[in-house]
Amino acid sequence: QGLRNHGNTCFMNAVVQCLSNTAPLAERLALGRFRARGARAEVTHPLGGLQRGLSHSRPALLLQNIVSKHSAQFRGNAQHDALEFLLWLLDRMHEDLGAASPAQQTRGPQEVSDPPGGGCTPCPGGKVPGTGKAGMSSLTCPHCLKQSNTFDPFLCISLPIPLCQTRALNVTLVLQCERWRFVRVGLAVPLLGTVADLRDMVAREGHIPPEQVILAEVSPRGFLRSLGDKEELGSAGEGAPLYAFQPPPARHAGCPRSLPASPGVTRPEGPRLLPSAARSSDCLHRGPGSRILLLLCNTAGAGPQLARFGPPLVLREERGISWEQLQQSILAQLRALLRGEVRAQGTGALFRIRLAGASAPCIYLSPQDPRPLCHPAIDRALQLSGAGGPPHVKLTVEWDISTKERLFGSIQEEVVQDAESVRLQQQAHRQQHSCTLDECFQLYTKEEQVRGTSH
C-alpha cells in the first residue's frame, strides 16, 4: 500500500519502497538477519521495521526522525534528491553493520597470481576489464601474463550504453565473372574504420584477393576519385555511389571464368607497336610488354546535360597501342550496347578521351599521338593511384550527343542487380538501436588494452 508522506518525504519513501523490492536485502532486513556493529545500528533497525510493515505510519515517521538526527543534509521538510538519499542510506548501513564505508575505505589489498616460473611486475599496456564481479579490477601484463586483482567497493555504477558502431554502405561490384558481372551489395562498415577495412570486406563478398580491389566513387557524371587504404571510412560513398572494380586477368593467364564487358565478345588483338622516334609524349617506363589498367566511363553531352551512360569498364592494355587500337578495344567492350555495326577501320575519332581526376586544365589524349597511353600525365596518374589496390588510370570517354544517339540510342546508366544484403543492411540500420541492461554490463566489463610504456 506504500508509505504515508510526512511533509516532503516522497524522496525518502520512494527509496524505501525500491529497497523493499530488492528481495535479498529486504529479506535480511525484515527478518533481522544482520549483525550490527555494537548494539546500535540506529538507521538499519528502523529500516528493517519498515520492511515488515510498509503501511504503518509510525515506522516511517521514526525513520524520518532518525535520518534527521544523523544527517543534517536531510533535516527538515525540504525536498531532496532520491538518489542522493539512497547513496547516504547505503553508506550508513555499511557503518551500522560493521563494514567500512565505501566512501571512507581506501584502495583495497591486491591479490596477485603469478604464472608458472614467476614474472615481472604488471606493466602499462595490460588488459583491463574494468570493474568486474564484486568490484574487482584485473590487470594482466601482455608480456609475462602476471595478473593483479584489485577490489574496489562501490555504491553505484555509471553504465555505458552500447551504440551502433557500423553504418550501411552499398558498393557496386564490377567483377570479371559471368554470374555476378554487376551486383550491388550491402555492407556494415565500421564508423571508425579505414578504406583498407572496406577493401577486405569487398574482397570477401566478391571472393577475390584484397589486392585486386579498386575502390572508386562514380557519380552520374563520371569518376570522382579513387580511395586510398589509409583514408577514414567516415565520408566514403557520400560524395557519389561507391564501385569496386576487379581487374581483368592477364591475357596469358587464361582464366576460364573471366569475360569481357560484353558477353560473348572478344577484344581484337592489335599488333604490338615498337617505340618510334622520341616524342614529348613518350612514356617514362618504356618496357615493350608494359601493360596498364584503365577504368573508363562513357559520357555524353556537355555542361549541365553531361551524363554517364552504359557500364563503367575495366581494361588492361599495352602502353604502346595506338589511338585506333585503343578505340577499337573500347568499342569491343561496348559491342553488346551498339545499335549497329561500326567499321573497324577508317572511322576516325568517334570520341574524346579525357584523363579523369586530374587538376585543371583538362588533359585529353590526342588521336594524333602514336602512343596516347604513354603521355606523361598517365605516368603521374599511375603514381598517384598507388595508395590502395593495383595502380590504375581513370579515363572519361566523351561522346557528342548525335554520335551517342546514332550508335547507342537512349541508353542510360547500367542496370545493377541488388543482392539480398542491401535490403538486410538498410533494415538493420534503419531500426532504432536498443539494448538490454545485461548488454550495458557486458560493455562495462569488456576487456580493453591499456596503452602505456614498456618495462
N, C-alpha and C positions, 0 to 999 in steps of 0.2 A: 504493500500500500504506500510505501515511501515514507519520508520523514517530513515532519512539520517544519515550516520555516519560522525562525525566530529572528525577525528583522531581516538583514541582508545575509542570511546564512545559506543561500542557494548554492554558492560555490562549494561550501563545506558538505552539504547534503549530497550534491552530485558526486563528489569524490567518494564519500562513504558508500553510496549505492553501487558505484563502479567496483569498489573493493569487495563488496558483498557478492558480486557476480564473478569474482576471481576465486574459483572453487577451492584450490589448495590453501590459499591464505584465509578465506572466510571460514573454512572448516577448523583450522587450528585456532583461530581467534574465538569462534563461537564455543568451542569445546574446551578452551583454556589450555590447549596443548602447546604451551610455550613456557620457557623458563626465563623469568625476569632477572635482571641484574639487581641483586639485593632483594628488597621486599617491596619495591615501589611500582615501577612501570606505570607511572601516573597517566600516561597518554594511551598506552596499549590496552590497559584494563577497560577503560570506558569504551574504547573502540570495539573490544570483544563483546561488551554488553550490547552495543548497537547491533552487532551481527545476530544476537539472539532475539532481538525484538525491535525491528526497524520501525514499527508503527507506534511505538511508545514515545511520548514527548519528553519524558524525564531523562532518559539516556542521551538524547540529542542535546538537550539543554545542558546536561552535565559535561558533555564533550566540548560544547562551546565555551563553557567556563574554564575547563582545563586548558584548552587551546589558548584562550586569552591570558591565562596565568603564565604559560611557558613561552609565549611568543607575542612580543609587542607588535609585530607586524600585522597580526590578525586580530588585534584587540579592538573592541567597539563594534559598531554596526555598519561600518563602511563596506563597500563592495570590493571584492578581491578576485584575483585570477585563480581559477580552479587548478591549473597545472602547477602554479607556484605552491599552492596549499598541498597538493599531492606530494611534491618533492619534499616539502618540510615534514609532512606526516611520515613518509617512509624513512627519512633520515632520523626522525625522533624514535621510530620503532627500533631502528638499529641500536640506538643508545639504550633504550629500555631493556632490550633483550640480550644485552651483554656483548654485542658485536660492535666493533669500531665503526664509527660513522664513515660512509664513503667520502663525505665532504672533508673529513679530518684525516682519513687514512692516507699515508704516503705510499709511494710505489712499493708494491709487494715484492717478496723474495722471488728469486729466479730459480727455476728448475731446469737444469741443463742436462741434456742427454748427448753423450759423445758417441760417434760411430766407432766401430772396432778399430783399434790402433791409435786412438786419440785423434787430435786435430787441432786446428787453430782457433783463435778467438773469433766469434762471429763478426764478420766484416760488413761494411756497407756494400750494397749490391745484392743482398739476400732477398728471399721471398717472404713477404709478409701477408697473411690472410686477413689482417685487420683484427678486430675483437671477435673471437670465436665463442664457443660454448664456455659458460662460467666465467666470462670476462677474460679469456686467455688470448694473448697475442703471441704468435710464434714467429721467430726469425731464424731462417736457415741459410747458412753460408753456402753459396753455389759451388765453392771450391772444395772445402773439406766436409761439407754436409753436417757440420756441427749445428745443433739447434738450441735456441734459447727461448724459454717459455716464460712469459710474464703475466701475472694475474692482476688485473686492474678492476676492482669493483666499480659499478656504475649504477646510477639511478634511472637514467633514460638513455635512449639511443636515437640519434638522428639518422634515419634510414634513407639511402639514396633511392630514387625512383628509376628503374630501367627505362631508358629511352631507345627509340628505334635508331640503330646505328647504320642503316643502309637506306638507299633510295632506289627506286625503279628506274632503269635506264634501258631503252630499246636500242639495239645495234643490228644493222642490216649486214648479214654475211654475204660476201661475194666469193663463192667457193669454186674450185676447179673440179667439180664433180657433177654428174648428170642429175642425181636425185634432188640435191639441195643447191641448185645454182644460185638463186636469190632467196633468202629467207631472213625474216626479222625475228630476233629472239629477245626475250625479256630477261634482264639480269638484275640481281640485287647487289649493287655495288656499294662498297663501304664509303661512308661520308668522308672519312679521313684517309682514304687510300690514295694510291698513285696510279698513273696510267699503266705502270708495269703490272699492277694487280689486275686491272681490266684486261690487259693483254693475255694474262694467264687464264682468266675466266672465258674469254672468247676462244682461246685455243682448245679448252676443254669442250666447249659447245660444238665447235667445228671439227673436233678430232684431228687437229693439225698441230705441229710443233709451235710453241710460242714465238720462236724467232722468225717464223714465216708470216706473222700477222702484221699488216699495215693498217693503222687506225687513222682515219681522216674524217673531218666534218665536210659534208656535201650538202649545200643549200640548193633550193630550186633554181639558182642562177649559176651553179658550178661549185668548184672546190673552194673551201675557205682556208683550211690549214691541216697539216698532219700533226699528230700528237706524239710528244716525246715521253719516254718512260718516267722521267723524274717529275713531270707535271702532276699537280694535285688533281684529284677527280672532281673537285667541287664544281667547276664550270664546264666539265667535259660534256658535250652533247647539248649544251644550252644555246649556243650560237646557231647551230644547224644540226640536222639529223646526223647520227654517227654511223659510219660504214667501216667494216673490217674486210680488207682485201687479202686474199691468198694468192701469191704469185703463181703463175703457171710454171710447171716443171721445165727443166732444160729439155731441149728437143731430143738430145741423145739419151735421156733417161727413159723415155718410152713408158710413161705412167699410164696404165690401162684405164684408170678412172677419169683422167683429165679430158676435158672437152674444150674446144674454143668457145668464144662467147656465143656464136651462132651454132646451135646443134647441127651436126652433120656436115659442117663446112670446114674445110682445111685451108690454112693460110698458104699463099704461094710462097715458095722458097726462092726468093730473088738471088741472083748471083752476088757473091761477096765482092765488094769493091775494095781494091787496094788503094792505099793512100796515094793521092795525086800530088801535084805541086803544092807547096806550102801556101796556105791562105790564112787570113785573120781568124777564120772560124775553125781552124784545125783543132782537134781535141788535145787536151793536155796529156791524156793517157792513151797512147796510140797502139795498143795491142790489137793484132789482126782478129783475134777471137773475142774481143771485148764486147760484152752484152750489157744491156741497160733495162731496168724495169720502168715501164711507163704506165701511169694512171691517167686515163683520159675521160673527159666529159664532153658531150656534144651539146652545143648551144645554138640557138637561132634568134635572130632579131638583134636589136640594139637599144641601148638606153633602158627606159622602164619596161620595154617589151622583151628584153632579153630573158630567155627561159631555157632551161635544160630539157633535152628530150632524149629518150632511149636510155638504156642502162649505162652506168659507168663501166669502163673497160680496163682490163689489165693486160698489158702486152710485155713480152720480153723480146727486145730487138737488138740487133748488132749496131754498134755505134757508127759503122761506116756505110749504112744503107743510104740510098739516095732519097730525094723527096718523092719521086714516083713510086719507089718501093714502099716507103712509109705510108703513102696514101692508099696504095693497093692493100696493104696489110690492115689498115683501118677499115676499108670498105669490106674486106673479107670478114671482119668481126661483126659488121653491121648487115651482112648479106640477108639474114633472115628478116630484117626490117625493111629492106628495099622494095619498092613497088614494081620496079622493072630492072632490066639488066643495065649495067654500066660498063662501057667499053673498057677493056683492060689497059689499052694504050691510047695515048693521044688525047686524054680527057682534059689535060691542063690541070691547073689548081682548082679543085672543087670547093676548097675551104681554106681558111687561115688557121694556123696553129700558134697559139699563144702560150707562153710559159706562165702557168698559174702560180699564184702566191708570191710572185716577185714584186719588188718595190717599183714604184712608178719611176720612169715611164714604162709602159707595157713593152715586153720583149716578144717579138714574133720571129718564128723560124722562117727563113727565106726559101721559096721554091727554087731559086737560082743557085742555092748553096749545094755543092755536090755531096756534102755530108752534113745535113742540118742538125743531126744529133751530136755533132762534135763542137757545137757552139760553146764558147767559154762560159756562157750563162748556165748551160746544162751542167758543167762541172761544178759551178758554185752551188747550184740547187742540190746536187748529189751530196756535197759536203755538208750542207745544212740539214739534210734529211737523215743523218746518221744517229739521231738521238733515240731511236726506237724502231725496231723492225728492220727489214732489209732496205738499203739505200734505194731511193726511187726519185722519179721526177714526175710532177703533176703537169699535165698539158690540157688546155682547153681547145677543142676543135670548134671553130666558129663558122657557121653556115649562114648565108643570106637567106631571107625568108623564101624567095622564089625557088631557089635550088632545093631547100629543105622540103617545101611542099611538093615539088615535082618528084623527088626521089623517095620521100617518106610519108607524104600525106600529112594528116593531122595528128600523128603520133605524139604522145606526151611522155611523161616520165615512165620508168619501168614499173611493172606490176610486181609487187613483193608479197610473198606468202608469209602470213604471221604464224609463228609457232604457238603452241598452247601456253608456253611460258610467258608470252606477252600479256595475255589476259590474267594469268595467275599472279604475276608480279604487280600489275596495276591494281588488282583486287586486294592483294595483301597489303599494299602501301596506302590504299585509299581508306581502309578501315582505321578508325581511331585506335591508337595503341592503348592497351590496358594491361595491367599487371596485378598479380596477387601479392599478398603480404609475404608469402614464402619466397617469391622471386626477389622481393626487396632485401630479405635477409640473405639470400644467396649472393646477391651483388655486394652486400655489405661485407660478407665473409670471403669474398673472392680473393684468391691468391694473386699478389701483384709483385712485380720485380721492382725493387728499390734501387735506384741508380746511386752510385757512390764511387769513391776511390777504392783502389785495390789495397792489399795489405801494406 
